[in-house]
Amino acid sequence: MKTRAVIMAGGAGSRLSVLTVKRAKPAVPFGGKYRIIDFPLSNCVNSGLFDVMVLVQYRPHSLIQHIGAGGPWDLNRDFTGGVRIYTPYRGRYGADWYLGTADAVQQNFTFIKQNRPDQVLILSGDHIYAMDYDAMLTFHRDHQAEVTMASIRVPPAEASRFGILSVDKEYRVTRFVEKPADPPSDLANMGVYVFDTSVLDRVLWEDHQRPDSSHDFGKDILPHMIAEGRRVFAFPYSGYWVDVGTLDSYWRAHMDLLQEKPPLNLNDRSWVIHTRTEERSPSRIVAGAVVENSLLCDGCLIEAGARVERSVLSPGVIVRSGAVIRESVILTDAEIGPRAQVERAILDKHVQVGEAAQIGARGAAPVQAVETADLAVVGKNSQVPAHGLIEPGGTVGNDVVLSDYPDLRVKSNEILETQRQPYEV
């Protein structure tokens, strides 16, 4: 059977704070060398799916540039589909910005049903996981389902963040409620759906005609289908999966990569996560530097006397002599000045940290025992002054320069923004 994958990659991701001011959430860097979108794209090609549509909306430029013609994922092909990127457009019949996930698919359904795929696989573009979609497609066909949603068990304390399912012994969904205050179970919707194309066509049009609908799969489409007795099933998934929708979950997912036995194995040669990479020189660790339990990408320089512990460094990061980085995520081409300390922090691209500055603080408890990391965050292209202090929970916005600081301290829960006209890079 012919399957077309549709990746929803239009999210603004406002809960990721400064990381999504200049990029869509699926374009946020992850794991040193990747972007979040790389995971669903790689899952598609590793599952033998080479017909992929990507629906973008919010600040799509870096995402479009990253995907390009799809070469790194072997998706630069025409006859078997390849990858195509679709943005909102104004047409003769009133098409506009996407109102919800279902509306985004509805507006592009003319393109989706071209060449008559039998099934449509709908994916979120902002989750970190490695999943063989072929197993889910087989489950869908075997159960003669109209729609199948991937499901995963989550900690009961976190269940209210997700759409929660109740199922019978055959995994047919009997109840679905979106982000309930009092979750009826711990079985969560992963935002991965398989629809028969004819069914998807019908339910999208029915939803389009409902004036009270928010045109969302989780809030509207699926609850209506279940209420009407449609054949809705839940595919049980037991692997690693995380919605990196908050700074805390984004940071924790990076710390997961540094466990002795990471729950997500990026070294698995049978399931390669593909990405677009730059040509960079090899990393260099100078004699006298210490790097422990960390991930370093190409082009990094760790000078003598510097120390990096339990951290992820993207390409081109420079750590000057005497600087210390602990339990932090440092993105591309950031520079940490001499004797600076960065602990439990996230630094975006091109950040410049001055000499002896202090960003964040080391928590006494292990990562797994911390309820909230109280992270310090510095936005893209920003500077931190020499001897400056960014307290845990403090945030420096994008494009902040030294003259924007009223003093050398950014307090916890304070956000320092630039006073100048920001530039777009």
C-alpha positions in Angstrom: 0.0 0.0 0.0 1.1 3.5 -0.7 1.7 5.8 2.3 2.4 9.5 2.3 3.9 11.1 5.4 2.9 14.6 6.5 5.0 16.3 9.1 3.4 19.2 11.0 6.3 21.6 11.5 4.6 25.0 11.9 4.7 25.4 15.7 5.9 28.6 17.3 7.0 26.8 20.5 6.6 29.8 22.8 7.4 27.7 25.9 10.9 27.3 24.6 11.4 31.0 25.3 14.3 32.7 23.5 15.2 29.5 21.5 12.1 30.0 19.3 12.1 33.8 18.9 13.9 33.5 15.6 13.1 29.9 14.5 10.2 27.4 14.5 10.4 24.7 17.2 11.2 21.9 14.8 14.3 23.9 13.7 15.7 24.2 17.2 19.1 22.5 17.4 19.3 19.3 19.5 21.9 16.9 20.6 24.8 18.9 19.3 24.7 18.4 15.6 21.0 17.8 14.9 17.7 19.8 14.7 14.5 18.5 16.2 13.0 18.0 12.7 15.7 15.4 11.9 14.1 12.8 14.1 10.7 12.4 12.3 12.5 12.9 8.9 15.0 10.1 9.8 12.2 7.9 11.2 10.5 8.2 7.8 13.4 7.1 5.7 14.5 4.4 8.1 11.0 3.1 7.9 11.1 2.9 4.1 8.9 6.0 3.6 10.3 8.3 0.9 7.2 10.4 0.2 7.2 13.2 2.7 5.4 16.5 3.0 6.4 19.2 5.5 3.9 21.8 6.5 5.5 24.9 7.9 4.2 28.3 9.1 6.0 30.2 11.9 9.4 31.6 10.9 10.1 28.8 8.4 13.4 30.2 6.9 15.9 28.2 8.9 13.8 25.1 8.6 13.5 25.4 4.8 17.2 26.1 4.6 18.0 23.1 6.7 15.8 20.6 4.8 16.6 22.0 1.4 16.1 19.4 -1.3 16.3 16.6 1.3 19.7 15.3 0.3 20.9 14.3 3.8 17.9 12.1 4.2 18.0 10.6 0.7 14.8 12.5 0.0 16.0 14.5 -3.0 14.0 12.4 -5.4 10.9 13.0 -7.6 9.6 9.7 -9.0 9.1 8.2 -5.5 7.9 11.4 -3.9 10.9 12.9 -2.0 10.4 15.8 0.4 8.2 18.8 -0.4 7.7 21.9 1.9 4.4 23.7 2.0 3.6 27.1 3.5 0.3 28.8 4.1 -1.0 30.8 1.1 -3.9 32.9 0.1 -6.0 31.3 -2.7 -9.2 32.1 -4.5 -11.3 30.4 -1.8 -10.1 32.1 1.3 -7.1 30.0 2.4 -5.2 31.7 5.3 -2.9 31.0 8.2 -3.4 27.6 9.7 -6.1 27.6 12.5 -5.1 24.2 13.9 -3.4 20.9 13.0 -6.5 19.6 11.2 -6.9 22.9 9.3 -3.3 22.8 8.1 -3.9 19.3 6.6 -7.3 20.4 5.2 -5.7 23.4 3.4 -3.1 21.2 1.8 -5.3 18.1 1.1 -5.4 18.7 -2.6 -1.6 18.1 -2.6 -1.8 15.3 0.0 -4.2 13.2 -2.1 -2.2 13.6 -5.4 -1.1 10.2 -6.7 -3.7 8.7 -4.5 -1.9 7.4 -1.4 -3.8 4.6 0.4 -2.8 5.9 3.9 -1.6 9.2 5.3 0.9 9.2 8.2 0.6 12.5 10.2 3.6 13.3 12.4 4.6 16.1 14.8 7.8 17.8 13.8 8.9 18.6 17.3 9.4 15.3 19.2 12.6 13.4 19.9 12.3 9.6 19.3 13.3 6.7 17.1 10.3 4.8 15.8 9.7 2.2 13.0 6.5 3.5 11.4 6.1 0.3 9.4 5.1 -1.6 12.6 2.4 1.0 13.2 1.2 0.8 9.6 0.9 -2.9 9.8 -1.0 -2.7 13.1 -3.4 -0.2 11.4 -4.1 -2.6 8.6 -4.4 -5.7 10.8 -7.0 -4.0 13.0 -8.9 -2.6 10.0 -8.7 0.8 11.7 -10.0 4.0 10.3 -7.4 5.9 12.3 -4.6 4.6 14.5 -2.8 6.9 17.0 0.6 6.0 18.6 0.4 5.9 22.4 2.9 5.7 25.2 2.8 5.3 29.0 3.9 8.5 30.8 4.5 9.3 34.5 1.1 9.9 36.1 2.3 13.3 37.4 2.9 14.4 33.8 -0.2 13.0 32.3 -2.2 16.3 32.4 0.2 17.7 29.8 -1.0 15.2 27.1 -4.0 13.9 25.4 -5.0 10.8 27.5 -6.6 7.6 26.1 -8.6 4.7 27.5 -8.6 1.5 25.5 -10.1 -1.9 25.6 -8.2 -5.2 25.5 -7.8 -5.0 21.7 -6.4 -1.4 22.0 -9.6 0.1 20.5 -9.9 3.6 21.9 -13.0 4.0 24.1 -12.2 7.5 25.5 -9.9 10.4 24.6 -9.5 13.7 26.5 -7.1 16.4 25.7 -4.8 17.6 28.6 -7.3 16.7 31.4 -6.9 18.2 34.9 -7.7 14.7 36.4 -6.2 12.2 33.9 -8.2 8.9 33.7 -5.1 6.9 32.8 -1.4 7.2 32.0 -1.7 6.3 28.3 -0.8 9.4 26.3 -1.3 10.4 22.6 2.1 10.8 20.9 0.7 13.0 18.0 1.4 10.3 15.4 -1.6 9.2 13.4 -2.3 6.8 10.5 -5.5 7.6 8.5 -7.0 5.8 5.6 -7.0 8.6 3.0 -10.7 8.4 2.3 -11.5 8.6 6.0 -9.2 11.6 6.5 -10.9 13.3 3.5 -14.3 12.8 5.1 -13.5 13.8 8.7 -11.5 16.9 7.7 -14.4 18.2 5.6 -16.9 17.4 8.4 -14.7 19.3 10.9 -14.2 22.2 8.4 -18.0 22.7 8.4 -18.3 22.8 12.3 -18.4 26.5 13.3 -17.5 25.7 16.9 -14.4 23.6 16.0 -10.8 24.7 16.8 -9.8 22.4 13.8 -7.3 20.4 15.8 -6.8 16.6 15.7 -6.6 16.1 19.4 -9.3 18.6 20.5 -11.8 18.0 17.7 -11.3 15.2 15.1 -10.4 12.3 17.3 -13.0 12.9 20.1 -15.8 13.2 17.4 -14.6 10.0 15.7 -14.6 8.1 19.0 -18.0 9.5 20.0 -19.4 8.3 16.7 -18.1 4.8 17.2 -15.5 4.9 14.4 -12.7 2.4 14.4 -10.1 4.3 16.4 -7.1 2.3 17.7 -4.0 3.0 19.8 -0.7 1.6 18.7 1.4 0.8 21.9 4.9 2.2 21.7 7.4 1.5 24.4 10.6 3.2 23.2 12.1 6.6 24.1 9.9 9.6 23.3 9.9 13.1 24.5 8.0 16.3 23.6 10.8 18.9 24.0 8.2 21.7 24.3 9.6 23.4 27.4 13.1 24.5 28.3 13.2 22.0 31.2 12.2 19.0 28.9 14.7 20.2 26.3 17.5 20.3 28.8 16.5 17.0 30.4 16.5 15.3 27.0 20.1 16.4 26.5 21.0 15.0 29.9 19.4 11.7 28.9 21.9 11.5 26.0 24.7 11.6 28.7 23.5 8.7 30.8 25.7 5.6 31.0 23.2 3.7 28.8 21.3 6.5 26.9 17.6 5.7 26.4 18.1 7.1 22.9 21.1 5.6 21.2 22.5 8.0 18.6 25.3 5.5 17.8 22.8 2.9 16.4 24.1 2.3 12.9 20.8 0.4 12.0 18.8 3.6 12.8 20.9 6.6 11.8 19.6 10.1 12.6 20.5 12.0 9.4 21.1 15.7 9.4 22.6 18.5 7.3 26.1 19.2 8.6 28.7 21.9 8.0 32.3 21.3 7.1 34.2 21.9 10.3 37.7 21.0 11.5 38.0 18.2 14.1 37.5 19.2 17.7 40.7 20.0 19.7 41.2 19.4 23.4 44.4 21.1 24.6 46.6 19.4 27.2 45.5 20.2 30.7 41.8 20.5 29.7 39.3 18.1 31.2 36.2 16.8 29.4 34.0 14.3 31.2 30.8 12.5 30.1 30.0 15.1 27.4 29.2 15.3 23.7 31.5 17.6 21.6 30.9 18.3 17.9 33.3 19.2 15.2 35.1 22.5 15.4 35.1 22.8 19.2 38.2 24.1 21.1 38.7 23.3 24.8 41.8 25.3 26.0 44.2 24.3 28.7 42.7 24.5 32.2 39.1 24.5 30.9 36.7 21.9 32.3 33.6 20.4 30.6 31.3 18.1 32.6 28.0 16.4 31.6 27.4 18.9 28.8 26.5 19.0 25.1 28.6 21.3 22.9 27.5 22.1 19.3 29.9 22.8 16.4 32.4 25.6 16.9 32.1 26.1 20.6 35.2 27.7 22.2 35.9 27.2 25.9 38.7 29.4 27.1 41.4 28.6 29.7 40.0 28.1 33.2 36.3 28.2 32.2 34.0 25.6 33.6 30.9 24.2 31.9 28.6 21.7 33.8 25.3 20.1 32.9 24.7 22.7 30.1 23.7 22.9 26.5 25.9 25.2 24.4 24.9 25.8 20.8 26.9 26.6 17.7 29.8 29.1 17.8 29.3 30.2 21.3 32.4 31.3 23.2 33.0 30.9 26.9 35.5 33.4 28.2 38.5 32.7 30.5 37.5 31.6 34.1 33.8 31.9 33.3 31.4 29.4 34.9 28.3 28.0 33.1 26.2 25.5 35.1 22.7 24.1 34.3 22.3 26.6 31.5 21.3 26.8 27.8 23.3 29.1 25.6 22.0 29.7 22.0 24.2 30.3 18.9 26.9 32.9 18.8 26.7 33.8 22.5 29.8 35.6 23.9 30.4 35.1 27.6 32.9 37.5 29.2 35.8 36.7 31.5 34.9 35.3 34.9 31.2 35.6 34.2 28.9 33.3 36.0 25.8 31.8 34.4 23.4 29.6 36.4 24.5 27.5 39.4 25.3 23.8 40.1 22.4 22.0 41.6 23.2 19.7 44.6 20.7 17.0 43.5 21.2 14.6 40.6 19.4 15.5 37.4 16.9 12.6 37.7 15.8 13.9 41.2 15.3 17.5 40.2 11.7 18.5 39.6 12.6 21.7 37.8 16.1 22.6 36.7 15.7 26.4 37.2 17.8 27.0 34.1 19.7 30.1 33.1 19.2 30.9 29.4 21.0 33.2 27.0 19.5 34.0 23.6 21.1 34.0 20.2 23.8 36.6 19.3 23.9 37.9 22.9 26.8 39.0 25.1 27.3 38.4 28.8 29.7 41.0 30.4 32.9 40.1 32.1 32.2 39.3 35.8 28.5 39.4 35.0 26.0 37.1 36.9 23.0 35.4 35.3 21.2 33.8 38.2 19.4 30.4 38.0 16.1 31.0 36.3 17.4 34.3 34.7 17.1 34.9 31.0 19.0 37.1 28.5 17.1 37.6 25.3 18.4 37.7 21.7 20.8 40.3 20.4 21.6 41.7 23.9 24.9 43.7 23.9 26.9 44.9 26.9 25.3 48.4 26.8 21.9 46.8 27.5 22.9 45.7 31.0 21.8 48.2 33.7 24.2 46.4 36.0 26.2 43.1 36.0 23.3 41.0 37.4 20.3 39.3 35.8 18.1 38.0 38.6 16.1 34.8 38.8 12.9 35.0 36.8 14.1 38.3 35.2 14.3 38.7 31.4 16.8 41.1 30.0 15.9 42.3 26.5 17.9 44.4 24.1 17.1 48.1 23.8 18.2 48.2 20.2 16.4 47.2 17.0 17.1 43.5 16.8 18.6 42.0 13.6 17.5 38.8 11.9 20.0 36.1 11.4 
